[in-house]
């Protein structure tokens, strides 16, 4: 009888240890086991049980539970260590429901789902259950394990267990969980075609890797990792290393080099994460944890990245700003923030550069993109129309999913879930795609590991063919038993109508690379639509040109004459690259430059409106160097009478001079010459050659 009474007393004590843990915390010191008598009095009073001396085993159990509770506390969240303490109590005989639930919850937070499920089943298999949320977490685990019907059953059981007041609070969340299971069932049954390649150990380690950001030409990769060797060697209260940004360069064989820490001054002793990259890879957005976290921009000078500068108060607020990306022309910044006035959790906002090159007041991108939940990343493609974002709202199949949306004629389309297995029931976050839309880089836990790794997605098409010797995992083939899709099904990814202009800018005489500014103008509107910079060390440049436009390109550098070019991109669909190496001329007597964006009405000497930007560049050159004197010359092909061609060329040269005179340039600094067909630079027997010969150019005659 005495033994029976002791067992009842122990059970009641353990129940009240969890129920009144604040009282116990005041009376039990884990290093002073003998002081549990005070705790015994409190618990016995509450439980109305007879006071009696506790056994040594009971004292130890109470100590382990107290230690576990302290580690489990919201301020600590050391679930890994809490489990150890709780399981010590379990080994000594505690089998209470609340103990099992806390062990299960701790395993769940650590993403050790199988162990969590084992303890959750011990909770719900009891004749009487009070920890009803065990149904919810077991549903979550079955959802993550692709057992969607079982997950729905547990979500329904959880709903049935709730009181009316609890149901008012939880009903929306439960409905969302069930809807996600239903969406996931449909998407897993209809997988998209493509390949999934986990990046090798040059990038991924046993530690966390995420936030992959790739340059538009797929040659430079930035990502965030919590691995040893971080700047400052800092660790958080869980023992995890602080975040640092790493980078890798792709070699000529398509392999990523061993990742290196980007180092100071971009990385600091705090958390530093890659958050966005400009299209020309000249600006890197850095997330840094100061309070709730803010966004900074580091600019590149050659191979060096400058100290990140904090973005202004329009971008950074006391709220949490999580990530950012540039539009292809660097004129807009899209970022995620959970500031007040949004639709739910984190929303996507857009800020544009003003006339002083400052980021202006942001606008919320509204409900086609932002939901009552979280939108965490937003990627603008170079065509200016196609965008990808990450959200756990809309028709997510669970956690964060990747969506595609377009903006055409000032109207947003409905967002499209990219489907399984690009998206999974767990979190899948997109940070960047290549310029042609053929490959994407994502961070996900797509293996048995609970840690994030970086993957490259290759969508079915010309980029990668199906063969028996596949070096990537076919996207639709998963450990959870999804069937392989038909290989001739169309890909649900639009190929971008985009041309990428790239090359090297160098000195005409020395071949040394030059740091230059590339100015892109829409000739139909005479508006500058984007500016880019070449790499100071290599001279490399890359400019994205959406199709269907007539572009003027001006390349400017210190002590050099500007270079101009005219590129017309037709509306044919698809992605292509143009390689154009540009030689800049030094400002010296005798140097000549063809003004490729000066246009005249056919057969006349009347300047068209689309010449305005080019003429302004010429005007600026003369104003910047007051001693400069130029010869403006007109040239024609050999079609027609030579005398008529010479007259027309003289009139066109004078039209340019007249424009400059009207804008304040002294007459003694300009000479107009018409050479007609006398100085061809190409063969007049071809259409292209004749077009090159019909030109206006200037020559330096004095400096």
MARGUDO-821914 format. One line per 8 residues: number of its first residue (from 1); their letters; for each residue x, y, z of C-alpha. Coordinates in steps of 0.02 Angstrom, whole numbers, plus 50000, padded with zeros to 5 digits. Layout:
% MARGUDO-821914
NUM = A = X:Y:Z  ...
//
This chain:
% MARGUDO-821914
1 = XXXXXXXX = 50000:50000:50000  50142:50118:50040  50223:50086:49870  50058:50122:49782  50040:50286:49877  50217:50336:49830  50181:50307:49645  50023:50413:49650
9 = XXXXXXXX = 50118:50551:49740  50259:50548:49611  50136:50560:49466  50046:50709:49543  50210:50793:49583  50270:50779:49403  50108:50850:49336  50122:51002:49447
17 = XXXXXXXX = 50307:51026:49410  50255:51074:49233  50096:51166:49283  50182:51274:49414  50359:51279:49348  50379:51461:49400  50346:51412:49581  50466:51267:49568
25 = XXXXXXXX = 50598:51377:49491  50595:51483:49649  50616:51333:49764  50727:51205:49676  50909:51237:49644  50979:51106:49526  51141:51106:49626  51053:51094:49794
33 = XXXXXXXX = 50947:50936:49784  50915:50934:49971  50813:51095:49959  50667:51010:49868  50570:50999:50034  50504:51176:50006  50446:51125:49832  50363:50971:49903
41 = XXXXXXXX = 50260:51079:50020  50201:51190:49877  50158:51048:49761  50073:50947:49898  49968:51097:49947  49911:51122:49767  49880:50939:49737  49806:50910:49910
49 = XXXXXXXX = 49914:50758:49937  49990:50700:50098  50161:50774:50131  50298:50645:50140  50482:50636:50110  50527:50619:49926  50641:50480:49866  50810:50520:49791
57 = XXXXXXXX = 50745:50465:49621  50600:50587:49630  50718:50726:49678  50826:50689:49527  50676:50684:49412  50617:50853:49476  50790:50926:49450  50803:50861:49272
65 = XXXXXXXX = 50630:50929:49231  50672:51098:49304  50833:51107:49203  50740:51054:49046  50606:51186:49075  50735:51323:49092  50817:51270:48929  50648:51249:48845
73 = XXXXXXXX = 50597:51425:48895  50559:51548:48755  50709:51654:48800  50828:51507:48789  50756:51390:48656  50897:51267:48682  50790:51122:48629  50940:51010:48598
81 = XXXXXXXX = 50995:51024:48779  50817:51022:48846  50792:50851:48767  50942:50782:48860  50872:50840:49027  50696:50779:48990  50757:50608:48934  50857:50590:49095
89 = XXXXXXXX = 50691:50613:49186  50611:50486:49070  50748:50359:49105  50714:50378:49291  50531:50334:49268  50436:50490:49215  50310:50448:49079  50195:50597:49099
97 = XXXXXXXX = 50102:50668:48950  50176:50842:48968  50353:50773:48971  50325:50674:48811  50246:50825:48728  50392:50939:48770  50516:50811:48705  50414:50794:48545
105 = XXXXXXXX = 50401:50983:48524  50589:51002:48550  50627:50871:48417  50506:50959:48300  50595:51125:48320  50759:51038:48283  50680:50963:48125  50708:50786:48189
113 = XXXXXXXX = 50535:50738:48135  50543:50549:48154  50593:50563:48337  50461:50698:48364  50326:50586:48289  50372:50442:48405  50342:50548:48559  50186:50632:48488
121 = XXXXXXXX = 50109:50459:48464  50146:50419:48647  50046:50576:48691  49893:50543:48584  49887:50355:48620  49834:50389:48800  49658:50357:48860  49648:50537:48917
129 = XXXXXXXX = 49743:50678:48829  49762:50862:48875  49904:50911:48757  49789:50920:48605  49916:51016:48501  50004:50849:48479  49875:50815:48342  49928:50974:48253
137 = XXXXXXXX = 50115:50938:48256  50088:50758:48203  49987:50826:48057  50131:50941:48013  50253:50796:48014  50143:50688:47902  50123:50839:47787  50313:50858:47774
145 = XXXXXXXX = 50328:50671:47745  50209:50678:47595  50074:50576:47686  49942:50707:47651  49784:50608:47691  49851:50560:47862  49902:50740:47891  49726:50800:47852
153 = XXXXXXXX = 49656:50672:47976  49765:50739:48117  49724:50920:48075  49539:50874:48084  49568:50786:48252  49651:50943:48316  49505:51049:48261  49382:50933:48351
161 = XXXXXXXX = 49481:50948:48513  49467:51138:48523  49346:51237:48628  49237:51366:48540  49353:51507:48592  49507:51411:48537  49424:51368:48372  49391:51553:48337
169 = XXXXXXXX = 49577:51582:48353  49643:51427:48264  49511:51392:48131  49597:51495:47994  49765:51413:48026  49693:51237:48021  49599:51272:47860  49761:51334:47782
177 = XXXXXXXX = 49854:51176:47834  49719:51065:47758  49715:51169:47599  49904:51154:47583  49891:50965:47595  49760:50963:47458  49866:51075:47346  50019:50968:47381
185 = XXXXXXXX = 49927:50808:47333  49883:50883:47164  50056:50952:47130  50147:50792:47178  50031:50697:47062  50078:50816:46919  50264:50854:46938  50355:50974:46823
193 = XXXXXXXX = 50500:50913:46716  50678:50966:46743  50837:50925:46836  50895:50958:47011  51082:50964:47048  51148:50990:47223  51305:51096:47211  51461:51002:47264
201 = XXXXXXXX = 51569:51020:47418  51655:51173:47345  51492:51260:47395  51395:51150:47517  51461:51090:47686  51385:50999:47836  51335:51173:47896  51196:51289:47836
209 = XXXXXXXX = 51209:51362:47659  51071:51472:47590  51028:51636:47499  51116:51592:47334  51131:51742:47218  51205:51720:47046  51260:51851:46917  51151:51859:46762
217 = XXXXXXXX = 51285:51774:46657  51297:51631:46783  51482:51658:46818  51485:51727:46996  51393:51654:47145  51366:51732:47316  51286:51638:47459  51270:51639:47648
225 = XXXXXXXX = 51341:51506:47763  51352:51473:47949  51515:51376:47946  51679:51387:48044  51800:51522:47988  51676:51665:47995  51739:51841:48030  51754:51863:48217
233 = XXXXXXXX = 51721:51676:48251  51556:51724:48332  51423:51599:48384  51245:51622:48443  51169:51553:48604  51135:51388:48514  51318:51369:48471  51288:51400:48284
241 = XXXXXXXX = 51415:51507:48191  51365:51683:48139  51319:51711:47957  51449:51766:47831  51442:51793:47642  51545:51678:47530  51578:51683:47344  51629:51563:47205
249 = XXXXXXXX = 51680:51589:47023  51633:51471:46881  51779:51410:46775  51783:51376:46587  51723:51198:46616  51568:51256:46709  51629:51207:46882  51614:51318:47035
257 = XXXXXXXX = 51778:51356:47122  51808:51323:47307  51702:51453:47397  51794:51591:47490  51738:51706:47628  51707:51878:47553  51800:51947:47703  51806:52121:47774
265 = XXXXXXXX = 51735:52251:47755  51580:52165:47686  51577:52033:47822  51585:52092:48001  51585:52011:48172  51393:52017:48168  51275:51918:48055  51304:51961:47871
273 = XXXXXXXX = 51198:51882:47734  51186:51900:47545  51021:51986:47505  51029:52043:47324  51143:52078:47174  51130:52205:47033  51121:52138:46854  51297:52198:46815
281 = XXXXXXXX = 51363:52125:46979  51427:52295:47034  51317:52313:47190  51285:52184:47325  51143:52204:47450  51196:52145:47622  51080:52099:47766  51157:52140:47934
289 = XXXXXXXX = 51080:52104:48103  51066:52266:48200  50911:52249:48308  50781:52179:48189  50899:52179:48040  50937:52309:47905  50994:52317:47724  51158:52388:47661
297 = XXXXXXXX = 51239:52407:47490  51420:52366:47451  51490:52430:47286  51627:52345:47188  51786:52430:47134  51881:52309:47025  51900:52149:47124  51869:52236:47290
305 = XXXXXXXX = 51704:52263:47379  51686:52424:47478  51619:52443:47655  51430:52420:47649  51329:52580:47671  51163:52573:47761  51012:52611:47652  50906:52761:47699
313 = XXXXXXXX = 50759:52773:47818  50634:52739:47679  50707:52564:47660  50765:52525:47837  50642:52546:47980  50627:52479:48158  50539:52331:48076  50627:52182:47994
321 = XXXXXXXX = 50693:52209:47817  50738:52035:47757  50798:52037:47576  50812:52148:47422  50842:52140:47234  50870:52265:47095  50772:52288:46935  50878:52248:46782
329 = XXXXXXXX = 50913:52435:46754  50963:52465:46937  50829:52601:46948  50712:52506:47066  50744:52412:47227  50621:52277:47282  50631:52227:47464  50539:52127:47598
337 = XXXXXXXX = 50483:52209:47761  50359:52173:47900  50328:52357:47936  50157:52418:47989  50026:52451:47856  50056:52292:47756  49941:52149:47710  50006:52024:47836
345 = XXXXXXXX = 50181:51970:47887  50322:52022:47771  50267:52115:47614  50362:52162:47455  50393:52348:47427  50469:52445:47282  50578:52601:47297  50641:52699:47146
353 = XXXXXXXX = 50791:52813:47124  50746:52997:47120  50831:53135:47020  50965:53147:47155  51002:52960:47144  50921:52931:47315  50800:52791:47354  50626:52864:47367
361 = XXXXXXXX = 50470:52826:47469  50426:52642:47445  50261:52580:47377  50179:52417:47429  50159:52299:47279  49983:52259:47339  49877:52103:47351  49919:52014:47187
369 = XXXXXXXX = 50089:51983:47267  50069:52016:47453  49957:51902:47555  49905:51890:47737  50062:51786:47763  50247:51812:47720  50326:51863:47556  50513:51850:47582
377 = XXXXXXXX = 50609:51870:47417  50569:51954:47251  50675:51929:47095  50658:52046:46945  50708:51968:46779  50801:52071:46647  50650:52084:46530  50569:52202:46655
385 = XXXXXXXX = 50407:52101:46646  50441:51935:46731  50463:51918:46918  50481:51776:47044  50442:51786:47228  50437:51674:47381  50281:51662:47489  50193:51548:47613
393 = XXXXXXXX = 50027:51623:47560  49930:51606:47397  49918:51423:47344  50071:51362:47437  50092:51174:47456  50171:51204:47627  50299:51322:47699  50377:51448:47580
401 = XXXXXXXX = 50349:51414:47395  50415:51498:47238  50293:51590:47125  50304:51674:46955  50210:51832:46907  50214:51953:46759  50182:52139:46743  50119:52185:46570
409 = XXXXXXXX = 50030:52346:46520  50029:52403:46702  49932:52247:46757  49995:52107:46869  49950:51930:46818  49892:51801:46943  50042:51719:47029  50085:51543:46972
417 = XXXXXXXX = 50157:51413:47090  50308:51337:47002  50251:51165:47057  50327:51009:47130  50467:50966:47156  50536:51142:47135  50421:51174:47282  50397:51050:47424
425 = XXXXXXXX = 50295:51045:47586  50447:51123:47672  50525:51294:47643  50592:51327:47468  50667:51498:47436  50719:51572:47269  50851:51708:47265  50907:51715:47084
433 = XXXXXXXX = 50893:51649:46907  51009:51659:46759  50968:51793:46630  50897:51668:46506  50777:51594:46634  50846:51419:46604  50923:51391:46775  50880:51444:46951
441 = XXXXXXXX = 50974:51434:47114  50875:51390:47270  50905:51348:47451  50809:51200:47518  50811:51047:47630  50777:50922:47493  50876:50779:47569  50862:50684:47733
449 = XXXXXXXX = 50968:50819:47811  50875:50954:47906  51007:51080:47851  50989:51193:47699  51098:51164:47547  51109:51255:47381  51038:51176:47224  51035:51221:47040
457 = XXXXXXXX = 50872:51192:46949  50885:51163:46761  50716:51172:46676  50684:51047:46537  50742:51116:46371  50901:51140:46271  51009:51172:46424  51012:50990:46474
465 = XXXXXXXX = 50955:50834:46384  50885:50674:46455  51007:50528:46450  51039:50365:46539  51189:50442:46625  51107:50584:46718  51224:50685:46829  51075:50770:46910
473 = XXXXXXXX = 50926:50699:47000  50771:50705:46890  50660:50831:46976  50507:50721:46984  50600:50574:47061  50588:50588:47249  50613:50474:47395  50428:50492:47432
481 = XXXXXXXX = 50375:50390:47281  50317:50516:47150  50306:50443:46974  50419:50507:46836  50331:50629:46719  50321:50614:46530  50476:50695:46458  50386:50781:46314
489 = XXXXXXXX = 50277:50887:46427  50303:51076:46407  50400:51170:46537  50301:51295:46639  50441:51423:46627  50435:51561:46497  50596:51586:46402  50640:51769:46412
497 = XXXXXXXX = 50640:51878:46258  50808:51950:46303  50975:51996:46227  51130:52011:46334  51267:52125:46269  51436:52088:46345  51620:52108:46313  51777:52200:46368
505 = XXXXXXXX = 51808:52387:46369  51991:52431:46344  52110:52567:46284  52128:52569:46094  52317:52586:46099  52373:52495:46257  52236:52362:46268  52229:52396:46455
513 = XXXXXXXX = 52056:52370:46532  51959:52530:46569  51832:52568:46703  51689:52647:46607  51506:52694:46625  51384:52619:46500  51228:52723:46473  51078:52639:46393
521 = XXXXXXXX = 50949:52749:46304  50780:52706:46231  50793:52799:46065  50605:52802:46042  50584:52910:46197  50758:52984:46218  50760:52926:46398  50906:52846:46488
529 = XXXXXXXX = 50838:52679:46548  50991:52609:46635  51173:52640:46679  51304:52505:46708  51489:52501:46748  51628:52393:46680  51745:52300:46797  51892:52411:46840
537 = XXXXXXXX = 52016:52267:46841  51957:52167:46691  51855:52290:46587  51715:52162:46576  51538:52229:46558  51365:52153:46538  51206:52243:46485  51032:52166:46477
545 = XXXXXXXX = 50924:52220:46328  50740:52169:46328  50676:52137:46152  50574:52250:46040  50670:52413:46064  50793:52529:45977  50937:52562:46098  51072:52693:46101
553 = XXXXXXXX = 51228:52647:46198  51356:52774:46257  51517:52719:46341  51608:52853:46440  51772:52850:46535  51892:52977:46606  52015:53052:46479  51929:52959:46337
561 = XXXXXXXX = 51814:53007:46196  51644:52929:46219  51596:52780:46113  51422:52764:46041  51327:52621:45964  51152:52586:45903  51072:52416:45930  50897:52371:45872
569 = XXXXXXXX = 50827:52216:45958  50682:52141:45862  50533:52056:45941  50587:51879:45901  50568:51766:46051  50710:51688:46146  50873:51726:46231  51034:51771:46142
577 = XXXXXXXX = 51202:51847:46182  51302:51977:46083  51487:51993:46117  51555:52168:46078  51728:52218:46134  51744:52408:46140  51904:52506:46112  51899:52682:46185
585 = XXXXXXXX = 52003:52821:46106  52105:52940:46211  52068:53126:46191  52207:53165:46070  52221:53265:45909  52170:53156:45763  52055:53038:45863  51888:53005:45777
593 = XXXXXXXX = 51721:52942:45842  51570:52889:45740  51407:52960:45809  51302:52805:45784  51149:52878:45869  51136:53036:45763  50993:53010:45640  50924:53110:45495
601 = XXXXXXXX = 50762:53103:45397  50785:52997:45240  50875:53096:45105  50872:53255:45209  50980:53352:45330  50847:53362:45465  50897:53289:45633  50768:53170:45709
609 = XXXXXXXX = 50713:53177:45891  50802:53013:45928  50969:53103:45902  50945:53210:46057  51036:53099:46184  51188:53078:46071  51199:53264:46036  51188:53299:46222
617 = XXXXXXXX = 51335:53182:46251  51436:53279:46121  51384:53444:46200  51440:53382:46372  51610:53331:46303  51637:53507:46234  51580:53589:46395  51690:53476:46503
625 = XXXXXXXX = 51846:53519:46400  51834:53704:46352  51994:53697:46248  51930:53556:46137  51901:53593:45952  51812:53470:45837  51782:53438:45655  51605:53375:45625
633 = XXXXXXXX = 51599:53275:45464  51461:53198:45359  51482:53043:45251  51374:52945:45127  51377:52784:45028  51410:52785:44839  51229:52769:44785  51178:52918:44677
641 = XXXXXXXX = 51279:53064:44609  51441:53103:44698  51403:53290:44695  51231:53265:44772  51305:53152:44906  51437:53280:44951  51307:53419:44964  51197:53312:45076
649 = XXXXXXXX = 51344:53266:45188  51393:53450:45207  51215:53497:45256  51207:53357:45385  51374:53408:45462  51312:53588:45473  51149:53529:45554  51250:53454:45697
657 = XXXXXXXX = 51360:53610:45711  51204:53721:45715  51134:53618:45859  51295:53642:45958  51302:53828:45920  51123:53851:45979  51171:53766:46143  51313:53887:46182
665 = XXXXXXXX = 51469:53817:46097  51580:53949:46017  51590:53949:45827  51780:53950:45829  51781:53778:45911  51686:53691:45771  51718:53651:45589  51589:53569:45474
673 = XXXXXXXX = 51649:53459:45330  51554:53356:45203  51653:53215:45123  51512:53127:45032  51569:52956:44973  51755:52997:44977  51800:52910:45143  51712:52741:45152
681 = XXXXXXXX = 51746:52631:45303  51659:52476:45232  51618:52393:45065  51481:52487:44972  51431:52326:44882  51338:52261:45034  51186:52331:45125  51276:52327:45291
689 = XXXXXXXX = 51430:52411:45217  51328:52551:45140  51241:52579:45307  51409:52596:45395  51468:52722:45267  51315:52833:45294  51378:52912:45454  51415:53069:45553
697 = XXXXXXX = 51577:53077:45650  51686:53199:45743  51876:53218:45747  51983:53307:45876  52078:53449:45787  52143:53539:45941  52150:53518:46128
//
